[in-house]
């Protein structure tokens, strides 16, 4: 197993650690959880960078990287919704949209792969992921400082970032379908 794949496995291992620390009540547990999440998110950038730079891209790596990224982000969004940090309607709608996009595109990729076709990710999807990661980090920091004077600024920032993340998810999903229209028409045959 090469280094990028090991980083993806590390990200998968850190997910239950992140969730556990998020829920265990001790001083600054949200900040510790945020640090674990940020480290995990950074491994997503790092494994892809190393794999491309040193030509270590493998089929296993593509699977691990994509799976670990989706599980990390979706797990974080679910626990943020459960923690009732932001308005439930905003979280419920946003998380549902993000989850639906990820499931639809993953299913399309699987069908395309079964026909020998590749539906690759693009820069827009990477920007969406980066924005989702940033949103999650800000929301978790807000959870830690909700009662402090900084809380109001973090609350408004969290809502704006969460809404923008949801819109970016929709836009990147539409872009993905448009960009892969030719491949999609081949799948339909």
N, C-alpha and C positions, 0 to 999 in steps of 0.2 A: 504494500500500500504506500503510495507516494505522499509527500508532505501536504499538498492541497487536499487530498482525500482525508488525511488525518485531521486536518483543521475542520473539515466538514463534520467528521465524527465527533470532534471536540465540541462543536456547536450543538450537536444533538444531545451530547452528555450534559452540557450546561443548561439546557432548557428546563429539566426538572429541578435543577439547583436554583435557577432563577425563580421559578414558580414557588418553590418551597420558601425561599428567603422573602419573597414578596408577601406571603401570607403569615409567616412567623412574626409575632409582635415582639420586637426588641428595639432599642433606640436606633433610629436611622435605618431601619430595615428597608425602607423604600429606596434610600440612596444606595445601599449595598446591592439591592436587586437591580437598580438602574445601572450600576457599574458592571454587574454580570451581564445584563442585557447588552450594554454598549460594547463590552468585550466580545460577546457572541456575534453581534452585528459586524464588528470590525473583522472577525475571522471570515465573514462572507466576502468582504472586499479583498482580504489578503489571499484567500485560497484561489480566487479567480485570477488575481494579478499574477501570482506565482505560477499557476497552471499555464496561463497564456505566455508569460515571459520565458519560461523554461520548457515550453512545449510538453507539458505534462497533462494535457487534457485527455481524459479517459471517459468511457461510457459510464463507469461506476461513479466517477467524479461528477459528471453532469447530473446523474440521479441524486447523489448524496447532497450536492450543493443546492440544487433546486428544492429538494425535500426539506432539508434542514432550514433553509431560509423561510419557506412557507410555514413550517411548524413553529418556528421561533416567533415570527410576526403574528400569526393567527393566535397562538397561545397568549402572547402579550395582550393582544386586543381583547380576547375573551376575559382575562383576569382583570383588565382595566374596567371592562363593562361590569363584571361581577362586583368589583370594589366600589361601584357607584361614585366614582371620582368626578365624572362628567355627567351631564344630563343623560338619562337612560335612553330617551328617544334618539338623541344624536348618536350615541354609541350603538344602539340596536340597529338603526338604519345603516350607519357607516360600516359596522362590522359585517352585516348581512351582505352589503354590496361588495365589500372586499373579499369575503369568503366566496361569494358566487363567482366573481371574476376569476379567482384562483382555481376553483373547481372546473369551471368551463374551459379555461385555457389548458389546464392540465389534461383534461379529458380529450380535448382536440389534439394535443400533442401526442397522446397515447394512440389515438386512432391514426394519425398521420404516420407515426413511427411504425405501426403495424403494416402500413402500406409502403414502407421504405422511404417516407418523406420526412423532411426536417422542418420544423417550425421554430426557428431560432428566436431567442429573446433579442430585444434591441435596446438602444440607449434610453428610450422613453420608459421602458420597464424598469431599468436600473435607477433612473431618477425617481420613479414612483416608490421603489423599495427604499431608497435613501430617505425620501420624504417621510415615509411611514416610520422608519427607524427613528428619525428626528422627532416626529410627533410622539411616539411612545416614550422616548427619553424625557421630553418636556412634561408629558402628562404624569409620569412617575415622580418627577421632581416636584410637580405641583402637589401630588398626593402627600409628599413629605412635608411641604410647607403651606398646606391649605389654610391653616389658622394664622400664619405669620403675615407681616405687612407686605411681603413680596407675593403673597398668595393671590391677590387680585390680578396682578400683572400675569402671573403664571396661569391663572384660570382662563383669562381672556386669550392668552397665547395658545393654550391647549385647545380651546374650542375652535379658534381660527385654523390652527394647524390640522386638527382632526377633520374639519370640514374640507379644507384644501386637499388633504390626503385622500379623502373619499372621492372628490372631484377628479384628482389626478388618476386615481384607480379606474374610474369610468373612462376618462380620456385615453389612458394607456391601453385599456381593454378594447375600445373602439379602434384605436390605431392598430392594434395587433390584428384584429379581424380584417381591417382594410388592407393592411400590408401583406397579409397572407391570403388574400381573396383567391388568387390563382391556385394555391395549395388546397384551400377549402373546396374549390370547385372540383378538384381532382379526387378529393375524399368522397364527395357526393356520388361519384360514379359507381 
